[in-house]
C-alpha cells in the first residue's frame, strides 16, 4: 500500500470534513482524571468541607479535567488520627488536621498548642508564616505529610455538663482530651482525670458518663451538636487551635512541578477562605447552641487559669525548641 504523506492526509481531511487534533489535544483527550479522596470530619455546611470545594474549583480552573475531588464527609473515614494513618498508607490523599493530632509524628508542633501563648488569630498567623511555620512544614514532610498551608480553627474553650467558671471547680472531673501529651498535661494541672477519646466518639462518651467535660472550638461545638451533652461553654480561649491542609506524600510525589505549584496556590487561597468561614461560623454556632439550651459563660479568676497552665511551658520547652523560642513567639 502506498504511504500517504502529511500533505495528502491534510488534503483528505479537509475534503472529508475531518478535524485532526494536535498532539497536545490528543494527549489531553486521552489523559486520565486522577481522583483525590479527601476526608472531612463534618458536613456540607461546615468550613471543613467547604474549603475542599473551593480548592477543587481553583485546581479545576488551572488544570481542567486533571483532578476530581471526592470529599468524604461526616467522619466516614474516621477521626483525625485514623485519617492521618490513612494518608500515610496512601488510601487517603488529602485532609485537614489540627496540629494536636499530628504531634505524635512531629512533637515540635506542640509549640502551637501551648496554653495562653497566643493573643489572637493574627499572632498565630505571624508565627506560622515565619521561621517556626517553615520548620514545622519540613518536619511534617519528613513524616509524609505535605503541607499546603496552615489554618486556624479558632480558640478552644471549656465545655462542661454543669457551669464551671473557676479552675478549682474542675478538680476530679473526667475530661475528654485530644490524644496528645500536652493536652493531657494541661488538664492534669487542674486536678482533672484526662481521657483520650477520638472526636468521633466524644458525643457518646459524654452522654454515657465516660467523660464529664472537654474543650473544643465554637464551630465544632455546634457541628457535633455537643450542646446537647455539655451545654455550658466557658470562654477560656486557652489554646488557639492551629491546623493544616495536608496532602499524602504518596500522592504529592506523583505530581509534576507545575501541578504542585497549582495545589500550593489553591491551598493558600483555601486557607484564607477557611479562616474567614470559621469566624462567620463561630457566630452562627453560638446562636445555634444558645437556641438549643447551651450557655455561654465568662471565666472568673482568669489569672488562676493562666497560672495553672504555666507548668506546661516548662515541661514542653525542650520538646518544642526551648524556652527562648517560646518567649520569642510570645513577644512577636
C-alpha positions as CSV (number, residue, x, y, z in Angstrom):
1,X,0.0,0.0,0.0
2,X,1.4,3.4,-0.9
3,X,2.1,5.5,2.1
4,X,0.3,8.9,2.3
5,X,2.4,11.9,3.2
6,X,1.3,14.6,5.6
7,X,0.2,16.9,2.8
8,X,-2.1,14.2,1.4
9,X,-3.5,13.5,4.9
10,X,-4.4,17.1,5.4
11,X,-5.9,17.4,1.9
12,X,-8.0,14.3,2.6
13,X,-9.1,15.6,6.0
14,X,-10.1,18.9,4.5
15,X,-12.1,17.2,1.8
16,X,-14.0,14.9,4.2
17,X,-14.5,17.4,7.0
18,X,-12.4,15.5,9.5
19,X,-10.7,17.7,12.1
20,X,-7.3,16.5,13.1
21,X,-6.3,17.1,16.7
22,X,-2.9,18.5,17.6
23,X,-0.7,16.1,19.6
24,X,-1.3,18.2,22.7
25,X,-5.0,17.9,22.4
26,X,-4.9,14.2,21.7
27,X,-2.8,13.7,24.8
28,X,-5.3,15.8,26.8
29,X,-8.3,13.8,25.4
30,X,-6.8,10.5,26.5
31,X,-5.4,11.7,29.8
32,X,-6.8,10.1,32.9
33,X,-8.5,12.1,35.6
34,X,-6.9,11.5,39.0
35,X,-9.5,11.1,41.8
36,X,-8.4,12.6,45.1
37,X,-10.0,11.0,48.2
38,X,-10.4,13.8,50.8
39,X,-11.6,13.2,54.3
40,X,-13.7,15.7,56.1
41,X,-14.9,15.4,59.7
42,X,-18.1,17.5,59.2
43,X,-20.9,18.0,56.7
44,X,-21.5,20.1,53.6
45,X,-22.4,23.3,55.6
46,X,-19.2,23.5,57.7
47,X,-15.9,25.1,56.7
48,X,-14.1,21.8,57.0
49,X,-16.0,20.6,53.8
50,X,-16.4,23.9,52.1
51,X,-12.7,24.5,51.9
52,X,-12.3,21.5,49.6
53,X,-15.0,22.7,47.3
54,X,-13.0,26.0,46.9
55,X,-9.7,24.2,46.5
56,X,-11.2,21.9,43.9
57,X,-12.6,24.8,41.9
58,X,-9.2,26.6,41.8
59,X,-7.4,23.4,40.7
60,X,-10.1,22.7,38.1
61,X,-9.8,26.3,36.7
62,X,-6.0,25.9,36.3
63,X,-5.8,22.2,35.5
64,X,-9.1,21.4,33.7
65,X,-10.1,17.7,33.8
66,X,-6.9,16.6,35.5
67,X,-8.2,16.0,39.1
68,X,-11.5,15.1,40.7
69,X,-12.0,15.8,44.4
70,X,-14.0,13.1,46.2
71,X,-14.8,14.7,49.6
72,X,-16.0,12.0,52.1
73,X,-17.8,13.9,54.8
74,X,-19.1,13.4,58.4
75,X,-16.0,11.5,59.6
76,X,-17.0,8.5,57.5
77,X,-13.2,7.7,57.1
78,X,-12.6,8.1,60.8
79,X,-11.3,10.7,63.2
80,X,-8.1,12.8,62.7
81,X,-5.7,10.1,63.8
82,X,-7.3,7.4,61.6
83,X,-7.3,9.8,58.6
84,X,-3.7,10.7,59.2
85,X,-2.8,7.0,59.2
86,X,-4.8,6.5,56.0
87,X,-2.9,9.3,54.3
88,X,0.4,7.7,55.4
89,X,-0.8,4.4,53.9
90,X,-2.0,6.0,50.7
91,X,-5.7,5.3,51.0
92,X,-6.5,9.0,51.6
93,X,-4.9,11.7,49.5
94,X,-5.8,14.9,51.5
95,X,-7.4,16.3,54.5
96,X,-7.3,18.9,57.3
97,X,-6.0,18.2,60.8
98,X,-5.4,20.0,64.0
99,X,-1.7,20.2,64.8
100,X,-2.5,18.4,68.1
101,X,-3.5,15.2,66.3
102,X,-0.2,15.2,64.2
103,X,2.0,15.9,67.2
104,X,2.6,12.2,67.7
105,X,4.6,12.2,64.5
106,X,6.1,15.7,65.0
107,X,6.2,16.6,68.7
108,X,7.5,20.1,67.9
109,X,4.0,21.0,66.6
110,X,3.0,21.3,70.3
111,X,4.5,24.8,70.4
112,X,1.4,26.0,68.6
113,X,-0.7,24.3,71.3
114,X,0.9,25.9,74.3
115,X,-1.8,27.3,76.6
116,X,-2.2,31.1,76.8
117,X,0.7,31.7,74.4
118,X,-1.1,33.5,71.6
119,X,-3.1,36.7,71.9
120,X,-5.3,36.4,68.8
121,X,-5.6,34.9,65.3
122,X,-3.2,37.5,63.8
123,X,-0.5,36.5,66.3
124,X,-0.9,32.8,65.3
125,X,-0.7,33.7,61.6
126,X,2.5,35.7,62.0
127,X,4.0,32.6,63.8
128,X,3.1,30.0,61.2
129,X,4.1,32.3,58.3
130,X,7.5,32.8,59.8
131,X,10.5,30.6,60.6
132,X,8.6,28.5,63.1
133,X,6.0,27.5,60.4
134,X,8.7,26.7,57.8
135,X,10.5,24.5,60.2
136,X,7.3,22.6,61.2
137,X,6.4,22.1,57.5
138,X,9.8,20.4,56.9
139,X,9.4,18.1,59.9
140,X,5.9,17.1,58.7
141,X,7.1,16.4,55.2
142,X,9.7,14.0,56.7
143,X,6.7,12.1,58.1
144,X,4.9,12.0,54.7
145,X,2.5,14.9,55.4
146,X,3.0,17.6,52.7
147,X,1.5,20.9,54.0
148,X,-0.4,23.2,51.7
149,X,-0.8,25.8,54.3
150,X,-1.8,26.4,58.0
151,X,-5.4,27.1,59.0
152,X,-7.0,28.4,62.2
153,X,-9.9,26.6,63.8
154,X,-10.4,29.3,66.4
155,X,-9.8,29.3,70.1
156,X,-10.6,26.3,72.3
157,X,-13.0,26.8,75.2
158,X,-14.0,24.6,78.1
159,X,-17.3,22.6,77.7
160,X,-18.9,21.1,80.8
161,X,-22.2,19.4,81.9
162,X,-22.5,21.8,84.9
163,X,-21.4,25.5,84.8
164,X,-17.7,26.0,85.6
165,X,-16.1,29.4,85.8
166,X,-13.2,28.8,88.3
167,X,-10.3,26.3,87.8
168,X,-10.8,24.6,91.2
169,X,-14.3,23.5,90.0
170,X,-12.6,21.1,87.6
171,X,-11.0,19.0,90.2
172,X,-11.9,15.3,89.9
173,X,-13.8,15.7,86.7
174,X,-13.2,13.3,83.8
175,X,-12.3,15.4,80.8
176,X,-12.1,14.2,77.2
177,X,-8.8,15.3,75.7
178,X,-7.1,15.1,72.3
179,X,-4.7,12.2,72.3
180,X,-1.7,14.4,72.9
181,X,0.7,14.6,75.8
182,X,0.4,18.3,76.0
183,X,-3.4,18.3,76.4
184,X,-3.1,15.5,79.0
185,X,-0.6,17.5,81.0
186,X,-2.6,20.8,80.7
187,X,-5.8,19.3,82.2
188,X,-4.0,17.2,84.8
189,X,-2.6,20.5,86.2
190,X,-6.2,21.4,87.1
191,X,-6.8,18.2,89.0
192,X,-8.9,16.5,86.3
193,X,-8.7,13.0,85.0
194,X,-7.9,13.2,81.3
195,X,-9.3,10.6,79.0
196,X,-8.1,10.3,75.4
197,X,-11.1,9.9,73.1
198,X,-11.4,10.4,69.3
199,X,-13.7,13.3,68.4
200,X,-16.0,10.9,66.6
201,X,-16.7,9.0,69.9
202,X,-16.9,12.1,72.1
203,X,-20.7,12.7,72.0
204,X,-21.4,9.1,73.2
205,X,-18.7,9.3,75.8
206,X,-20.2,12.5,77.3
207,X,-23.7,11.2,77.2
208,X,-22.9,7.9,78.9
209,X,-20.6,9.4,81.6
210,X,-17.3,8.2,80.3
211,X,-16.4,11.9,80.4
212,X,-17.8,15.0,82.1
213,X,-16.2,17.7,80.1
214,X,-14.0,18.6,77.2
215,X,-12.5,21.5,75.3
216,X,-13.3,22.5,71.7
217,X,-13.7,25.4,69.3
218,X,-17.1,27.1,69.0
219,X,-17.6,26.0,65.4
220,X,-17.0,22.3,66.1
221,X,-19.1,22.5,69.3
222,X,-22.2,23.2,67.2
223,X,-21.0,21.0,64.3
224,X,-21.1,17.9,66.5
225,X,-24.2,19.1,68.5
226,X,-22.3,18.8,71.7
227,X,-24.5,21.4,73.4
228,X,-26.9,18.5,73.9
229,X,-24.5,16.8,76.3
230,X,-22.2,19.5,77.6
231,X,-24.4,22.6,77.5
232,X,-22.1,25.0,79.3
233,X,-19.3,26.7,77.4
234,X,-16.8,28.7,79.4
235,X,-14.8,31.1,77.1
236,X,-11.4,30.3,78.4
237,X,-9.7,30.6,74.9
238,X,-6.8,28.7,76.4
239,X,-5.4,27.3,73.1
240,X,-5.7,28.6,69.6
241,X,-6.4,25.5,67.5
242,X,-4.0,25.7,64.6
243,X,-4.4,23.2,61.8
244,X,-3.0,22.2,58.5
245,X,-4.2,21.4,55.0
246,X,-2.2,18.3,54.1
247,X,-1.6,16.0,51.2
248,X,-0.3,12.5,51.4
249,X,3.3,12.2,50.2
250,X,2.4,9.2,48.1
251,X,0.0,11.5,46.1
252,X,2.2,14.5,46.1
253,X,5.2,12.7,44.7
254,X,3.3,11.8,41.6
255,X,2.6,15.4,40.7
256,X,4.9,17.4,38.4
257,X,6.3,20.8,39.4
258,X,3.5,22.8,37.7
259,X,0.8,20.7,39.4
260,X,2.4,21.2,42.8
261,X,2.5,24.9,42.3
262,X,-1.2,24.9,41.5
263,X,-2.0,22.9,44.6
264,X,0.1,25.1,46.8
265,X,-1.6,28.3,45.4
266,X,-5.1,26.7,45.8
267,X,-4.2,25.7,49.4
268,X,-3.1,29.2,50.2
269,X,-6.4,30.7,48.9
270,X,-8.3,27.9,50.5
271,X,-6.7,28.6,53.9
272,X,-7.7,32.3,53.8
273,X,-11.2,31.3,52.8
274,X,-11.4,28.7,55.6
275,X,-10.2,31.3,58.2
276,X,-12.9,33.7,57.1
277,X,-15.6,31.0,57.2
278,X,-14.5,30.0,60.7
279,X,-15.1,33.5,62.1
280,X,-18.5,33.6,60.4
281,X,-19.4,30.0,61.5
282,X,-18.4,30.7,65.1
283,X,-21.1,33.4,65.4
284,X,-23.7,31.1,63.8
285,X,-22.6,28.2,66.0
286,X,-23.0,30.2,69.2
287,X,-26.5,31.3,68.1
288,X,-27.4,27.7,67.3
289,X,-26.1,26.4,70.6
290,X,-27.9,29.1,72.7
291,X,-31.2,28.2,70.9
292,X,-30.7,24.6,71.8
293,X,-30.1,25.1,75.5
294,X,-26.4,25.9,75.5
295,X,-25.0,28.5,77.9
296,X,-22.1,30.9,77.3
297,X,-20.1,31.7,80.4
298,X,-17.1,34.0,81.2
299,X,-14.3,32.6,83.3
300,X,-13.6,34.0,86.7
301,X,-10.1,34.4,88.3
302,X,-8.5,34.3,84.8
303,X,-5.0,34.7,86.3
304,X,-5.5,31.4,88.1
305,X,-6.4,29.7,84.8
306,X,-3.2,31.1,83.3
307,X,-1.1,30.2,86.4
308,X,-2.3,26.6,86.4
309,X,-1.3,26.2,82.8
310,X,2.2,27.7,83.1
311,X,3.8,24.5,84.1
312,X,3.1,23.1,80.6
313,X,5.6,25.7,79.1
314,X,8.4,24.4,81.3
315,X,7.5,20.7,80.7
316,X,7.5,21.1,76.9
317,X,10.2,23.6,76.3
318,X,12.8,21.1,75.4
319,X,10.3,19.3,73.1
320,X,9.3,22.4,71.1
321,X,12.7,24.1,70.7
322,X,13.5,25.7,74.0
323,X,12.1,28.4,76.2
324,X,13.8,31.0,74.1
325,X,11.7,30.0,71.1
326,X,8.5,30.1,73.3
327,X,9.4,33.6,74.6
328,X,10.2,34.8,71.0
329,X,6.8,33.7,69.8
330,X,5.1,35.2,72.9
331,X,6.5,38.6,72.2
332,X,6.2,38.5,68.4
